[in-house]
């Protein structure tokens, strides 16, 4: 995230929420560690991932430029 922020000063908080997804990556790599994911947590994780994908795609469409450039 630090590298991304160094390149794009406009990283929205909703993209910064991706840190939450790290816990799920660990849980899938090491099954049985941690608590099961609730439906609410699942929906939030999917929403975060979809938002990040949309944000990245919007930057790719602009050729890497930020909307403020």
N, C-alpha and C positions, 0 to 999 in steps of 0.2 A: 504494500500500500504506500509505503514511503517513496519508493521509486516512481510510482504512478503520480503521486502528489507533486513530486519534483518536476514532472513533465506537464502536468495539467492542474492548474490551480483551481479549477472548477469542479473538482471531484465532489459530487453530492454526498450527503450523509448516508443516503440510502445505498450508495455503492460501497461506502465504508463499512456498512453492515455485513459485508461478506466475511468478516472475521468470525461471525457466528457459524458460518458453514464449515469452518475448520473442525469444529467438534464433531460434526457429522462424518467428515472424512476419516477421522480417527476411529469413530465408532464402527464404520463399515470395514475398516482395515483390521480392527481387533474386535470381532463380535463377542458379545457377552460382557464387554467392559462398559459400564455406565448404564443408565436407565433407558428403557424403551422410549422411542419418540412418540409424542402424542400427536393427534391429528392436527391440533392447532400449531404445534411446532413444525410439523411437516408442511402445512400450508404456508407458514411464514418463510420457511427455507426456500420453497419453490418460488414464492413471490420475490424474494431477494434475488435469486438466481435469474429469474426472468427480467427483472429490472436491470441488473448488471449487463445481461446480454443485450438488451435494448440500448443501453448507454454506450456500450462498446460498438455496436453496429452503427449507431449514429455518428460516432467518431470515424469509423472506417469509411462511411459514405462521404464524409467531408474531407477525406484524404489526410486524416490525422490532425486537422485544424480544430481548434476549439470554437464554439459559437461566438466567443468574444473577439476572435482574431480577425 
